[in-house]
Amino acid sequence: MNKAIFKYTVTILLGTLCFTTQAIDVTIKSDDSDAKATAEFKKLLKEGGTITFEKGSWTIHLPKNVAKAKADFTINGANKIGSDETVMGAYEDKKLIKTTIAFTGSPIEITKTCKNVSISNIKWDQAGLRGERFHEPVLNLENVFFDCKNWTARHWAKVVLSMPDGCSGKISHVSFKSYGYSGLWLNRSVAKGVYPTVSRGKLIIDRCYFEPDEKSKRGQSSALSHDAGNDEYAPTWNHNGTVVSNSKFVDTRFSISKGSNMIFTNNIMICELSKKEPFHLEEFTNNIDVTNNRFIFKGDKAFQVMSLGATATCFDINITGNVIENNGKLERFISASGAHNITINSNKIINPVPGTEYVTFWGCNNTDIKIGTDGNPQPGIDGAYSKVSNTKCKQVIESGTYFIQWESGEYLALVDGVVKFLKSKKLPTSDQFKWKISYDYSSKLGSYYLIQNQNKDKFYLEVYKGPTKPEQDANLGKPYVLFEEFVLVEAKGDYRDLERAPGFSIHQKDGKYALLPGGNERKSQIIKNNDQAIVSIVKNHKDSNYQWVLNKVE
């Protein structure tokens, strides 16, 4: 090798080595200052490694531009583990708490280059942790006491662990106290996608404790929220056997939207002040086991234990061996609509009121509902009855191939992969103008219409995202705008061999129709904007513009 080239190569290599960061391994001693603890903690976030805190209390302030974990890290405290392994939550006895850190400033963001986070034996005050969008970190937390009582964040931002695209790992003997909207919030980021399931890593939550602040108890608060997002046609999150067990929940709820394959077992849920039911499943949630839990109702409020479905079906749910302590005000054990393959067996209500319909399946398209033991049509108790509506949902329009027109005459068509309106003086003959509308009465979709273009690709009409509740409240009657653009109606996938296709709700009034995307609680409708079909926000179908004309192709 030429000497000059060799010298240059060695120089570059040495320079590279000089700038390579090394993971730290540092101990913060009891007499170390806040300034030293903060400096070392900032290194930890930047370089990764391990930081161990001895007995003591520190305040660490992290500005937003600094609160970013860029490498795997471990935080160890000096808190002791008690002898009682059955404790739910962290070991909070004052004699056992040795290390307390108050994190002020911004929550710590776990970036994509930080894949593993371990925290143990520490009391963690104020600001929590956040996952970066489109990132699923592995969390291993043990004997951690998250205390948010001094955190001044807004209710919606007061979330201990916010993981927008999920997380896996194990959370054991962890206390979540005085949080606002949620203790652990998994709420998928907005992203287009045609696949109906997305695999998440398995998460084990065992022997934990969840209790929000006093204001949130009376409002809306979820200890655990597994929400696959507000995509209008959202892929279902497969949680791969995620388990929530042996934990206690006080005036907060557990909720799953568009999720599957989870187990909720041997937990205690106490309700006294909260307005919401403690257990909530919705929007295509399936393969959930709710077994051997205890629901305790106190005070003088009327309660419902759990709800399933409502605007989109839930299916393959097993609710077995649960005990409900009735405060005399229990209205419902289970309320559901459009559900399929639900097993309700060997549950017990203490102090039931004779004749009360504690299990109610209302509306239409409830199928394969199994209640009671050995054919007994009761929810495992004497004197309390169930009511199941077996009505099949009424079709507004018969299945067939249609021309879809706006009331001014323009035809909806799929042109070079784009859904748009076209004028035609003659009756169109091209398949790009023809739409097959079929009523899908199935366990996987619920009662929706599928709208499929009849050109060679056979793509389905779809909307990838609908409005959230705050967006709906702020923009009723207006087009839905996302990233400064109208949310368009599209047709980009054939959904062949997949779990389900995008569904629409169709309503009729005075001979004209309203088309509402079906996946996100029917909070939006499809309208014409020049030559585009766009999404417009409505409160419900009754407030829609009935401006569509559907004529069957002869």
C-alpha positions as CSV (number, residue, x, y, z in Angstrom):
1,M,0.0,0.0,0.0
2,N,1.2,3.5,-0.8
3,K,2.7,5.1,2.4
4,A,0.6,8.2,2.0
5,I,-2.6,6.2,1.6
6,F,-1.7,4.0,4.6
7,K,-1.0,7.1,6.8
8,Y,-4.3,8.7,5.7
9,T,-6.2,5.4,6.4
10,V,-4.7,5.1,9.9
11,T,-5.5,8.7,10.7
12,I,-9.2,8.2,9.7
13,L,-9.5,5.1,11.7
14,L,-7.9,6.7,14.8
15,G,-10.2,9.7,14.4
16,T,-13.2,7.4,14.2
17,L,-12.1,5.6,17.3
18,C,-11.7,8.8,19.2
19,F,-15.2,9.9,18.5
20,T,-16.9,6.5,19.3
21,T,-19.0,6.9,22.4
22,Q,-18.6,4.4,25.2
23,A,-21.5,3.2,27.4
24,I,-21.2,4.6,30.9
25,D,-21.2,2.7,34.2
26,V,-21.5,5.2,37.0
27,T,-22.7,5.3,40.6
28,I,-24.3,8.4,42.1
29,K,-23.3,8.4,45.8
30,S,-25.5,9.6,48.6
31,D,-23.6,12.9,49.0
32,D,-23.4,13.7,45.3
33,S,-25.2,16.9,44.2
34,D,-28.2,17.4,41.9
35,A,-25.8,18.9,39.4
36,K,-23.5,15.9,39.3
37,A,-26.5,13.5,39.1
38,T,-28.0,15.5,36.2
39,A,-24.7,15.6,34.3
40,E,-24.2,11.9,34.6
41,F,-27.8,11.2,33.7
42,K,-27.5,13.3,30.5
43,K,-24.5,11.2,29.6
44,L,-26.5,8.1,30.2
45,L,-29.2,9.2,27.7
46,K,-26.7,10.2,25.1
47,E,-24.3,7.2,25.4
48,G,-26.3,4.5,27.1
49,G,-25.0,2.2,29.8
50,T,-25.9,1.9,33.5
51,I,-26.4,4.4,36.3
52,T,-26.8,3.3,39.9
53,F,-28.2,5.6,42.6
54,E,-27.3,5.0,46.2
55,K,-29.6,6.0,49.0
56,G,-30.7,9.6,48.6
57,S,-33.0,12.1,46.8
58,W,-32.1,14.1,43.7
59,T,-33.9,16.5,41.2
60,I,-32.9,16.1,37.6
61,H,-34.1,18.7,35.1
62,L,-34.2,17.7,31.5
63,P,-35.1,20.2,28.7
64,K,-36.9,18.8,25.7
65,N,-33.9,18.8,23.5
66,V,-31.9,16.9,26.1
67,A,-34.5,14.4,27.2
68,K,-33.8,11.9,24.4
69,A,-32.5,8.4,25.1
70,K,-30.3,7.5,22.2
71,A,-28.9,4.2,23.4
72,D,-29.9,1.3,25.7
73,F,-29.8,2.2,29.4
74,T,-30.3,0.8,32.8
75,I,-31.3,2.7,36.0
76,N,-30.8,1.0,39.4
77,G,-31.9,2.4,42.7
78,A,-31.4,1.3,46.3
79,N,-35.0,0.6,47.2
80,K,-35.5,-2.7,49.0
81,I,-37.8,-5.5,47.9
82,G,-40.1,-6.6,50.7
83,S,-40.6,-10.2,51.8
84,D,-44.3,-10.4,50.6
85,E,-44.2,-11.4,47.0
86,T,-48.0,-11.0,46.7
87,V,-47.9,-7.2,47.0
88,M,-49.6,-5.4,44.1
89,G,-47.4,-2.5,43.1
90,A,-43.9,-1.4,44.2
91,Y,-42.7,-2.0,47.8
92,E,-43.8,1.5,49.1
93,D,-43.1,1.1,52.8
94,K,-41.0,4.1,53.9
95,K,-38.5,1.8,55.4
96,L,-38.0,0.3,51.9
97,I,-37.8,3.4,49.8
98,K,-34.2,4.6,49.7
99,T,-33.8,6.3,46.3
100,T,-36.1,9.1,45.0
101,I,-35.6,11.1,41.8
102,A,-37.8,14.0,40.8
103,F,-37.7,14.4,37.0
104,T,-38.6,17.9,36.0
105,G,-38.8,19.4,32.5
106,S,-39.8,17.1,29.7
107,P,-40.6,13.4,29.8
108,I,-37.7,11.2,28.5
109,E,-38.2,10.2,24.9
110,I,-37.0,6.7,24.0
111,T,-35.7,7.1,20.4
112,K,-35.4,4.4,17.8
113,T,-31.7,3.8,18.7
114,C,-32.6,3.0,22.2
115,K,-34.1,-0.4,22.1
116,N,-33.9,-1.7,25.7
117,V,-34.8,0.1,28.9
118,S,-34.4,-1.3,32.4
119,I,-35.4,0.5,35.6
120,S,-35.5,-1.0,39.1
121,N,-35.8,-0.2,42.8
122,I,-36.5,3.5,42.5
123,K,-39.1,6.0,43.3
124,W,-39.7,8.1,40.2
125,D,-41.5,11.4,40.7
126,Q,-43.1,13.7,38.1
127,A,-42.4,13.4,34.3
128,G,-42.5,9.9,32.8
129,L,-41.2,8.3,29.6
130,R,-42.3,8.5,25.9
131,G,-41.6,6.2,23.0
132,E,-40.7,7.7,19.7
133,R,-43.2,7.3,16.9
134,F,-42.9,4.1,14.9
135,H,-40.7,2.5,17.6
136,E,-41.4,-0.4,19.9
137,P,-38.9,-0.5,22.7
138,V,-38.4,-3.4,25.2
139,L,-39.2,-2.3,28.8
140,N,-38.1,-4.2,31.9
141,L,-39.3,-2.5,35.0
142,E,-39.3,-3.9,38.5
143,N,-40.1,-2.4,41.9
144,V,-40.6,1.1,40.5
145,F,-42.9,3.6,42.2
146,F,-44.1,6.2,39.6
147,D,-45.6,9.1,41.6
148,C,-47.1,11.9,39.5
149,K,-48.8,14.0,42.3
150,N,-46.4,16.9,41.8
151,W,-46.4,16.7,38.0
152,T,-48.2,19.8,36.6
153,A,-48.8,18.5,33.1
154,R,-52.3,18.8,31.5
155,H,-54.6,15.8,32.0
156,W,-54.1,14.4,28.4
157,A,-50.3,14.7,28.7
158,K,-50.0,13.3,32.2
159,V,-49.2,9.8,31.1
160,V,-46.5,7.8,32.9
161,L,-45.5,5.5,30.0
162,S,-46.7,6.7,26.5
163,M,-45.7,4.2,23.8
164,P,-47.4,5.3,20.5
165,D,-46.4,2.1,18.7
166,G,-46.4,-0.4,21.5
167,C,-43.8,-1.9,23.7
168,S,-42.8,-5.4,24.9
169,G,-41.0,-6.8,28.0
170,K,-42.0,-7.2,31.6
171,I,-43.5,-4.7,34.1
172,S,-43.5,-6.2,37.6
173,H,-44.3,-4.8,41.0
174,V,-44.7,-1.3,39.6
175,S,-47.0,1.4,41.0
176,F,-48.6,4.0,38.8
177,K,-50.1,6.7,41.0
178,S,-51.7,10.1,40.5
179,Y,-51.4,10.0,36.7
180,G,-54.0,11.8,34.5
181,Y,-55.2,10.3,31.2
182,S,-53.3,7.0,31.4
183,G,-50.7,5.0,33.3
184,L,-49.6,3.0,30.2
185,W,-50.8,4.2,26.9
186,L,-50.2,2.3,23.7
187,N,-51.8,4.3,20.9
188,R,-50.6,3.7,17.4
189,S,-49.2,6.6,15.3
190,V,-51.1,7.6,12.2
191,A,-49.9,5.5,9.3
192,K,-51.4,4.2,6.2
193,G,-51.5,0.4,5.8
194,V,-53.5,-2.3,4.1
195,Y,-52.7,-5.2,6.3
196,P,-55.4,-6.0,8.8
197,T,-53.0,-7.3,11.6
198,V,-49.8,-5.9,12.9
199,S,-47.7,-8.0,15.3
200,R,-46.6,-6.5,18.6
201,G,-44.2,-7.9,21.1
202,K,-45.6,-9.7,24.2
203,L,-45.8,-7.6,27.3
204,I,-46.2,-9.0,30.8
205,I,-47.8,-6.8,33.5
206,D,-47.8,-8.6,36.8
207,R,-48.5,-7.4,40.4
208,C,-48.8,-3.8,39.5
209,Y,-51.0,-1.0,41.0
210,F,-52.9,1.7,39.1
211,E,-54.6,4.7,40.6
212,P,-55.1,8.1,38.9
213,D,-55.3,11.6,40.5
214,E,-58.5,12.5,42.2
215,K,-59.8,14.7,39.3
216,S,-59.1,12.0,36.7
217,K,-61.0,9.4,38.8
218,R,-64.1,11.3,38.2
219,G,-63.4,11.9,34.5
220,Q,-61.7,9.8,31.8
221,S,-58.7,7.8,32.8
222,S,-57.3,4.4,31.6
223,A,-54.7,2.5,33.6
224,L,-53.9,0.6,30.5
225,S,-55.0,1.7,27.0
226,H,-54.1,-0.6,24.1
227,D,-55.4,1.4,21.1
228,A,-54.5,0.5,17.5
229,G,-55.2,4.1,16.5
230,N,-57.9,6.1,14.7
231,D,-57.2,4.9,11.2
232,E,-60.6,4.5,9.6
233,Y,-59.6,1.1,8.5
234,A,-57.0,0.2,11.1
235,P,-54.9,-2.9,11.2
236,T,-55.7,-4.9,14.3
237,W,-52.8,-5.1,16.8
238,N,-51.9,-8.7,17.6
239,H,-50.5,-8.5,21.2
240,N,-49.2,-12.1,21.0
241,G,-50.4,-13.3,24.4
242,T,-49.8,-10.1,26.4
243,V,-50.8,-10.8,30.0
244,V,-52.2,-8.5,32.7
245,S,-52.3,-10.4,36.0
246,N,-52.5,-10.1,39.7
247,S,-52.8,-6.3,39.6
248,K,-55.1,-3.7,41.3
249,F,-56.9,-0.9,39.6
250,V,-58.6,1.9,41.5
251,D,-61.2,4.1,39.8
252,T,-59.5,3.6,36.4
253,R,-60.2,1.3,33.5
254,F,-58.6,-1.2,31.1
255,S,-59.4,-0.6,27.5
256,I,-58.6,-2.3,24.1
257,S,-59.4,-1.0,20.7
258,K,-58.6,-3.0,17.6
259,G,-56.5,-5.4,19.6
260,S,-56.2,-9.2,19.9
261,N,-54.6,-12.0,21.8
262,M,-54.5,-10.7,25.4
263,I,-55.2,-12.2,28.8
264,F,-56.6,-10.3,31.8
265,T,-56.6,-12.6,34.8
266,N,-56.7,-12.5,38.6
267,N,-56.9,-8.8,38.9
268,I,-58.9,-6.5,41.3
269,M,-60.8,-3.5,39.9
270,I,-62.3,-1.1,42.5
271,C,-64.9,1.5,41.3
272,E,-66.3,4.2,43.5
273,L,-65.8,7.6,41.8
274,S,-65.2,6.8,38.1
275,K,-67.9,7.4,35.5
276,K,-66.7,4.8,33.0
277,E,-67.0,1.1,33.1
278,P,-63.8,-0.5,34.3
279,F,-63.4,-2.9,31.3
280,H,-63.9,-1.6,27.8
281,L,-63.4,-3.5,24.4
282,E,-64.3,-2.0,21.0
283,E,-63.6,-1.9,17.3
284,F,-62.8,-5.4,16.1
285,T,-61.1,-6.5,19.3
286,N,-60.9,-10.2,19.5
287,N,-59.4,-13.3,21.2
288,I,-59.4,-11.8,24.7
289,D,-59.6,-13.9,27.9
290,V,-61.2,-12.1,30.9
291,T,-60.9,-14.7,33.7
292,N,-61.0,-14.9,37.5
293,N,-61.0,-11.2,38.1
294,R,-62.8,-9.4,41.0
295,F,-64.8,-6.2,40.3
296,I,-65.6,-4.3,43.5
297,F,-68.2,-1.5,43.4
298,K,-68.5,1.0,46.2
299,G,-70.4,4.2,47.0
300,D,-73.8,5.2,45.5
301,K,-73.0,5.4,41.8
302,A,-74.7,3.1,39.2
303,F,-72.2,1.0,37.3
304,Q,-71.7,-1.3,34.4
305,V,-68.8,-3.7,34.5
306,M,-67.8,-4.0,30.8
307,S,-68.9,-3.1,27.3
308,L,-68.1,-4.8,24.0
309,G,-68.4,-3.4,20.6
310,A,-71.1,-0.8,20.1
311,T,-70.2,0.5,16.7
312,A,-67.9,-2.2,15.5
313,T,-68.0,-5.9,16.4
314,C,-65.9,-7.6,19.0
315,F,-65.5,-11.4,18.7
316,D,-64.0,-14.5,20.3
317,I,-64.2,-13.2,23.8
318,N,-64.1,-15.4,26.9
319,I,-65.5,-14.0,30.1
320,T,-65.2,-16.7,32.8
321,G,-65.0,-17.1,36.6
322,N,-65.2,-13.4,37.5
323,V,-66.8,-12.1,40.7
324,I,-68.7,-8.8,40.9
325,E,-69.3,-7.3,44.3
326,N,-72.5,-5.3,43.8
327,N,-73.1,-2.1,45.7
328,G,-76.8,-2.4,45.0
329,K,-76.5,0.0,42.0
330,L,-75.1,-2.4,39.4
331,E,-77.0,-1.9,36.2
332,R,-75.1,-4.2,33.9
333,F,-72.4,-6.9,34.0
334,I,-72.0,-6.9,30.2
335,S,-73.4,-4.6,27.5
336,A,-72.7,-5.5,23.9
337,S,-73.9,-5.0,20.4
338,G,-73.0,-6.8,17.1
339,A,-70.8,-9.3,18.9
340,H,-69.8,-12.8,17.9
341,N,-68.7,-15.9,19.7
342,I,-68.8,-14.5,23.2
343,T,-68.6,-17.0,26.1
344,I,-69.9,-15.9,29.5
345,N,-69.6,-18.7,32.0
346,S,-69.3,-19.4,35.8
347,N,-69.3,-15.7,36.8
348,K,-70.9,-14.6,40.1
349,I,-72.6,-11.4,41.1
350,I,-72.8,-10.9,44.9
351,N,-76.1,-9.5,46.1
352,P,-77.9,-9.6,42.7
353,V,-81.2,-7.9,42.3
354,P,-83.8,-10.5,41.0
355,G,-85.1,-9.9,37.5
356,T,-82.3,-7.5,36.5
357,E,-80.9,-8.1,33.0
358,Y,-77.3,-8.0,33.9
359,V,-76.1,-9.3,30.5
360,T,-77.6,-7.5,27.5
361,F,-76.7,-7.9,23.9
362,W,-78.7,-5.2,22.1
363,G,-79.0,-4.0,18.5
364,C,-78.5,-6.5,15.7
365,N,-76.1,-9.1,14.4
366,N,-75.3,-10.7,17.8
367,T,-74.3,-14.3,16.9
368,D,-73.0,-17.4,18.8
369,I,-73.6,-15.9,22.3
370,K,-73.0,-18.5,25.0
371,I,-74.2,-17.6,28.5
372,G,-74.3,-19.7,31.7
373,T,-73.3,-23.2,32.6
374,D,-74.6,-26.3,30.9
375,G,-77.2,-24.4,29.0
376,N,-78.4,-22.3,31.9
377,P,-79.5,-19.0,30.3
378,Q,-78.1,-16.9,33.2
379,P,-74.7,-15.3,33.9
380,G,-73.7,-17.9,36.5
381,I,-76.2,-16.6,39.2
382,D,-79.7,-17.2,40.3
383,G,-82.5,-14.6,39.7
384,A,-80.6,-12.4,37.2
385,Y,-81.6,-12.7,33.6
386,S,-79.9,-12.1,30.3
387,K,-81.3,-10.5,27.2
388,V,-79.9,-11.2,23.8
389,S,-81.2,-9.6,20.6
390,N,-81.0,-12.1,17.8
391,T,-82.2,-9.6,15.2
392,K,-80.4,-9.5,11.9
393,C,-79.4,-6.1,10.8
394,K,-81.7,-4.7,8.1
395,Q,-80.1,-4.0,4.7
396,V,-80.7,-0.5,3.4
397,I,-79.7,-1.5,-0.1
398,E,-79.5,-5.0,-1.7
399,S,-76.2,-6.4,-2.8
400,G,-75.3,-5.8,-6.4
401,T,-73.3,-3.7,-8.9
402,Y,-74.1,0.0,-8.9
403,F,-73.2,3.3,-10.4
404,I,-72.5,5.7,-7.6
405,Q,-73.3,9.4,-8.4
406,W,-73.4,12.7,-6.7
407,E,-76.8,14.3,-6.8
408,S,-75.6,16.7,-9.5
409,G,-74.9,13.8,-11.8
410,E,-71.1,13.1,-11.7
411,Y,-70.1,9.5,-11.4
412,L,-67.6,8.1,-8.9
413,A,-64.9,6.3,-10.7
414,L,-61.4,4.8,-10.2
415,V,-59.1,6.5,-12.8
416,D,-55.4,5.4,-12.9
417,G,-55.6,4.4,-9.3
418,V,-57.3,7.6,-8.1
419,V,-60.9,7.9,-6.9
420,K,-62.5,10.9,-8.5
421,F,-65.7,12.3,-10.0
422,L,-66.2,12.2,-13.8
423,K,-69.0,13.6,-16.0
424,S,-70.6,11.5,-18.6
425,K,-73.4,12.4,-21.0
426,K,-74.1,8.7,-21.7
427,L,-74.5,5.8,-19.4
428,P,-70.9,4.6,-18.7
429,T,-69.8,1.2,-19.9
430,S,-66.3,1.0,-18.5
431,D,-65.8,-1.1,-15.3
432,Q,-64.0,1.9,-13.7
433,F,-67.4,3.4,-13.1
434,K,-69.0,0.3,-11.6
435,W,-69.0,-0.6,-7.9
436,K,-70.0,-3.9,-6.4
437,I,-71.8,-3.2,-3.1
438,S,-72.1,-6.2,-0.9
439,Y,-73.5,-6.5,2.6
440,D,-71.0,-8.2,4.8
441,Y,-72.8,-10.0,7.7
442,S,-69.8,-11.7,9.3
443,S,-68.0,-12.1,12.6
444,K,-65.0,-10.4,11.3
445,L,-66.6,-7.2,10.1
446,G,-70.0,-6.7,11.7
447,S,-72.8,-5.2,9.7
448,Y,-71.1,-3.1,7.0
449,Y,-71.2,-2.7,3.2
450,L,-68.2,-3.4,1.1
451,I,-67.7,-1.2,-1.9
452,Q,-65.4,-2.7,-4.6
453,N,-64.5,-1.2,-7.9
454,Q,-65.0,-3.6,-10.8
455,N,-62.0,-2.8,-13.0
456,K,-59.2,-5.4,-13.3
457,D,-57.7,-4.7,-9.9
458,K,-60.9,-5.1,-7.9
459,F,-59.8,-2.6,-5.3
460,Y,-62.0,-1.7,-2.3
461,L,-63.1,1.8,-1.4
462,E,-61.5,2.9,1.8
463,V,-60.5,5.8,4.1
464,Y,-57.3,5.3,6.0
465,K,-58.1,7.6,8.9
466,G,-61.1,9.1,10.6
467,P,-61.3,11.9,13.2
468,T,-60.6,11.5,16.8
469,K,-63.2,12.6,19.3
470,P,-61.4,16.0,20.0
471,E,-61.1,16.6,16.2
472,Q,-64.7,15.7,15.8
473,D,-65.9,18.1,18.5
474,A,-63.8,21.0,17.1
475,N,-64.7,20.5,13.4
476,L,-68.3,19.3,13.1
477,G,-69.6,19.9,9.6
478,K,-66.2,20.6,8.1
479,P,-63.9,18.6,5.8
480,Y,-61.4,16.5,7.7
481,V,-57.9,18.0,7.2
482,L,-54.8,16.0,8.2
483,F,-51.3,17.3,7.6
484,E,-52.8,20.4,5.9
485,E,-54.6,18.2,3.3
486,F,-58.1,16.9,2.9
487,V,-58.4,13.2,3.9
488,L,-59.3,11.5,0.6
489,V,-61.4,8.5,-0.3
490,E,-59.1,5.9,-1.9
491,A,-59.1,2.5,-3.5
492,K,-55.6,0.9,-3.3
493,G,-56.0,-2.6,-2.0
494,D,-57.8,-5.8,-3.0
495,Y,-57.6,-7.3,0.5
496,R,-57.4,-10.7,-0.9
497,D,-57.1,-13.5,1.7
498,L,-57.0,-11.0,4.5
499,E,-59.1,-10.9,7.6
500,R,-61.5,-8.2,6.5
501,A,-62.0,-5.4,4.0
502,P,-62.8,-1.7,4.7
503,G,-66.5,-1.3,5.5
504,F,-69.0,1.5,5.1
505,S,-72.3,2.3,6.6
506,I,-75.1,3.3,4.2
507,H,-78.2,5.2,5.2
508,Q,-81.2,6.3,3.1
509,K,-83.4,9.4,3.3
510,D,-85.9,10.6,0.7
511,G,-84.5,8.3,-2.0
512,K,-80.9,9.5,-1.5
513,Y,-78.0,8.0,0.5
514,A,-75.3,8.9,2.9
515,L,-72.0,6.9,2.9
516,L,-70.1,6.7,6.2
517,P,-66.8,5.0,6.7
518,G,-67.5,2.2,9.1
519,G,-64.3,1.6,11.0
520,N,-64.1,4.6,13.3
521,E,-67.5,4.8,15.0
522,R,-69.2,6.5,12.0
523,K,-68.0,10.0,12.9
524,S,-67.5,11.0,9.3
525,Q,-69.2,10.9,5.9
526,I,-68.0,11.0,2.3
527,I,-68.8,14.1,0.3
528,K,-67.9,15.7,-3.1
529,N,-65.2,18.4,-3.3
530,N,-64.7,19.4,-6.9
531,D,-63.6,16.2,-8.6
532,Q,-62.4,14.5,-5.3
533,A,-64.3,12.4,-2.8
534,I,-63.2,13.6,0.7
535,V,-64.1,12.9,4.3
536,S,-66.3,15.4,6.2
537,I,-66.9,15.3,10.0
538,V,-70.4,14.6,11.4
539,K,-71.7,13.9,14.8
540,N,-73.7,10.8,13.6
541,H,-75.4,9.6,10.4
542,K,-78.5,11.7,11.1
543,D,-76.5,14.8,10.5
544,S,-75.1,13.5,7.2
545,N,-75.7,15.1,3.7
546,Y,-77.9,12.6,1.9
547,Q,-76.6,13.6,-1.6
548,W,-75.6,10.3,-3.1
549,V,-77.6,8.5,-5.8
550,L,-77.1,4.7,-6.2
551,N,-78.4,3.1,-9.4
552,K,-78.1,-0.6,-10.1
553,V,-76.2,-1.6,-13.2
554,E,-78.6,-3.4,-15.5
